[in-house]
Amino acid sequence: MLTRSALIYLSRQEGLKNFAARFALFKKLTTRFIAGETIDEAIAAIREINSKGCSASFDHLNEGVQSVAGTEAEVTEYLSVLAKIDETGINSNVSIKLTQFGLEIDPELTYRNARRIVEEGARRGNFVRIDMEGSTVTQATIDIFRRLRSEFGLNEVGIVLQSYLYRTEKDAREMLKIPARIRLCKGAYDEPAEVAYPEKKDVDANYVRVMRLLLSSGTYHGIATHDPKMIDATIDFAQREGIAKNAFEFQMLYGIRRDLQEQLARDGWGMRVYVPYGKHWYPYFMRRLAERPANIWFVLKNFLKG
Ligand SMILES: Cc1cc2nc3c(=O)[nH]c(=O)nc-3n(C[C@H](O)[C@H](O)[C@H](O)COP(=O)(O)OP(=O)(O)OC[C@H]3O[C@@H](n4cnc5c(N)ncnc54)[C@H](O)[C@@H]3O)c2cc1C
């Protein structure tokens, strides 16, 4: 747990990021989790994913953007992504982070920026998922999502909830009343015990509880996890309740458990792969290391070999 907190702490250190980015080897190691630096590299990755029977979600890596010009560049990037999805005919939607669009500067600016993406996605018949970040911005993220959802359709904008937060079951019940499309994940940030379950077993139990709520709701949700126990619990529940295979989808991250991604798709379950790309890979990469101690050894071993 200490290692996880330490890595998540390091993920926020700008200086280290610049240091790490100078090492070609470090960058090479990121290719396991990151599809490349450009839209075209991400498209090539998505074509491959689509060929295995999985859909995708683009994620242009960036978060905590601190200038208005920086947020404008993110909007431009996502408008290009939406156009490229149509041009190439790949099967993908997009995922955005609100701190990428200015949530740490001005919520009103963030809303206007996110609205431009959702409006363009809707015009093109596509779907925009708003990722969930750290607990300091949970409420602000939900507020902006609700505002967007009041203007756009169920299949145009959706949100993410994290099972490690105590508040999530209540949030899920509220969201289902709207209704809203939810991606359920465990949560990737370092949260204090005042807001989040410190023990993995409680995070997992809450995951199963909220998963059952979502699957029973009749709305199309995303069950995002690589954990075979969560996946088995979901399949068991769906089979027991007679919930169709196409009534929800599983979601996993690029480069993690590809075997399981392909197996689930072969078995006829919906499977979407989240595909991050871009130059600002450092915080995302560090969170992936934090999730699994074995990843650190993998990186160190290659570092020493290099
Ligand atoms: C599609 C998708 C979108 C997500 N969006 C968000 C979001 O918006 N906000 C947010 O806070 N979090 C998000 N996450 C991350 C999520 O919260 C977890 O941090 C992450 O998925 C790890 O949890 P797990 O459910 O896989 O279970 P865990 O219990 O962490 O892992 C179960 C097993 O999965 C495998 N595994 C998990 N992580 C890794 C890894 N990094 N490298 C190698 N193997 C691994 C291992 O075999 C591990 O034993 C997202 C995850 C997915 C799949």
The ligand as an SDF file (V2000), in Angstrom:
LIG
                    3D

 53 58  0  0  0  0  0  0  0  0999 V2000
  -11.5240    1.0030  -19.1110 C   0  0  0  0  0  0  0  0  0  0  0  0
  -11.0470    1.5500  -17.8130 C   0  0  0  0  0  0  0  0  0  0  0  0
  -11.2650    2.8770  -17.5070 C   0  0  0  0  0  0  0  0  0  0  0  0
  -10.8590    3.3950  -16.2870 C   0  0  0  0  0  0  0  0  0  0  0  0
  -11.1780    4.6880  -15.9510 N   0  0  0  0  0  0  0  0  0  0  0  0
  -10.8790    5.1420  -14.7160 C   0  0  0  0  0  0  0  0  0  0  0  0
  -11.3270    6.4220  -14.2780 C   0  0  0  0  0  0  0  0  0  0  0  0
  -12.0090    7.1600  -14.9910 O   0  0  0  0  0  0  0  0  0  0  0  0
  -10.9870    6.8110  -13.0190 N   0  0  0  0  0  0  0  0  0  0  0  0
  -10.2420    6.0270  -12.1800 C   0  0  0  0  0  0  0  0  0  0  0  0
   -9.9760    6.4260  -11.0450 O   0  0  0  0  0  0  0  0  0  0  0  0
   -9.7900    4.8220  -12.5950 N   0  0  0  0  0  0  0  0  0  0  0  0
  -10.0900    4.3710  -13.8280 C   0  0  0  0  0  0  0  0  0  0  0  0
   -9.6650    3.1110  -14.1980 N   0  0  0  0  0  0  0  0  0  0  0  0
   -8.6420    2.4000  -13.3850 C   0  0  0  0  0  0  0  0  0  0  0  0
   -9.2800    1.5710  -12.2890 C   0  0  0  0  0  0  0  0  0  0  0  0
   -9.8550    2.4130  -11.3350 O   0  0  0  0  0  0  0  0  0  0  0  0
   -8.2490    0.6760  -11.5920 C   0  0  0  0  0  0  0  0  0  0  0  0
   -7.2260    1.4510  -11.0480 O   0  0  0  0  0  0  0  0  0  0  0  0
   -7.6120   -0.3670  -12.5100 C   0  0  0  0  0  0  0  0  0  0  0  0
   -8.5260   -0.8520  -13.4470 O   0  0  0  0  0  0  0  0  0  0  0  0
   -7.0980   -1.5570  -11.6900 C   0  0  0  0  0  0  0  0  0  0  0  0
   -8.1440   -2.1830  -11.0210 O   0  0  0  0  0  0  0  0  0  0  0  0
   -8.7640   -3.5980  -11.4450 P   0  0  0  0  0  0  0  0  0  0  0  0
  -10.2400   -3.4590  -11.4330 O   0  0  0  0  0  0  0  0  0  0  0  0
   -8.1830   -4.0550  -12.6980 O   0  0  0  0  0  0  0  0  0  0  0  0
   -8.4330   -4.5370  -10.2120 O   0  0  0  0  0  0  0  0  0  0  0  0
   -7.1140   -4.8370   -9.3920 P   0  0  0  0  0  0  0  0  0  0  0  0
   -7.5630   -5.5570   -8.1530 O   0  0  0  0  0  0  0  0  0  0  0  0
   -6.2620   -3.6060   -9.2340 O   0  0  0  0  0  0  0  0  0  0  0  0
   -6.3300   -5.8160  -10.3480 O   0  0  0  0  0  0  0  0  0  0  0  0
   -6.8150   -7.1180  -10.6410 C   0  0  0  0  0  0  0  0  0  0  0  0
   -5.8360   -7.8150  -11.5750 C   0  0  0  0  0  0  0  0  0  0  0  0
   -5.7940   -7.1290  -12.8270 O   0  0  0  0  0  0  0  0  0  0  0  0
   -4.4710   -7.0770  -13.3400 C   0  0  0  0  0  0  0  0  0  0  0  0
   -4.0050   -5.6720  -13.3640 N   0  0  0  0  0  0  0  0  0  0  0  0
   -4.6390   -4.6120  -12.8340 C   0  0  0  0  0  0  0  0  0  0  0  0
   -3.9580   -3.4770  -13.0570 N   0  0  0  0  0  0  0  0  0  0  0  0
   -2.8520   -3.8440  -13.7310 C   0  0  0  0  0  0  0  0  0  0  0  0
   -1.7480   -3.1210  -14.2540 C   0  0  0  0  0  0  0  0  0  0  0  0
   -1.6280   -1.8150  -14.1210 N   0  0  0  0  0  0  0  0  0  0  0  0
   -0.7770   -3.8360  -14.9020 N   0  0  0  0  0  0  0  0  0  0  0  0
   -0.8840   -5.1580  -15.0690 C   0  0  0  0  0  0  0  0  0  0  0  0
   -1.9100   -5.8850  -14.5870 N   0  0  0  0  0  0  0  0  0  0  0  0
   -2.8810   -5.2510  -13.9380 C   0  0  0  0  0  0  0  0  0  0  0  0
   -3.6290   -7.9240  -12.4050 C   0  0  0  0  0  0  0  0  0  0  0  0
   -3.6470   -9.2410  -12.8810 O   0  0  0  0  0  0  0  0  0  0  0  0
   -4.3810   -7.8100  -11.1080 C   0  0  0  0  0  0  0  0  0  0  0  0
   -4.1290   -8.8690  -10.2220 O   0  0  0  0  0  0  0  0  0  0  0  0
  -10.1270    2.5710  -15.3810 C   0  0  0  0  0  0  0  0  0  0  0  0
   -9.9160    1.2230  -15.6810 C   0  0  0  0  0  0  0  0  0  0  0  0
  -10.3800    0.7000  -16.8530 C   0  0  0  0  0  0  0  0  0  0  0  0
  -10.1820   -0.7530  -17.1180 C   0  0  0  0  0  0  0  0  0  0  0  0
  1  2  1  0
  2  3  1  0
  2 52  2  0
  3  4  2  0
  4  5  1  0
  4 50  1  0
  5  6  2  0
  6  7  1  0
  6 13  1  0
  7  8  2  0
  7  9  1  0
  9 10  1  0
 10 11  2  0
 10 12  1  0
 12 13  2  0
 13 14  1  0
 14 15  1  0
 14 50  1  0
 15 16  1  0
 16 17  1  0
 16 18  1  0
 18 19  1  0
 18 20  1  0
 20 21  1  0
 20 22  1  0
 22 23  1  0
 23 24  1  0
 24 25  2  0
 24 26  1  0
 24 27  1  0
 27 28  1  0
 28 29  2  0
 28 30  1  0
 28 31  1  0
 31 32  1  0
 32 33  1  0
 33 34  1  0
 33 48  1  0
 34 35  1  0
 35 36  1  0
 35 46  1  0
 36 37  1  0
 36 45  1  0
 37 38  2  0
 38 39  1  0
 39 40  1  0
 39 45  2  0
 40 41  1  0
 40 42  2  0
 42 43  1  0
 43 44  2  0
 44 45  1  0
 46 47  1  0
 46 48  1  0
 48 49  1  0
 50 51  2  0
 51 52  1  0
 52 53  1  0
M  END
$$$$
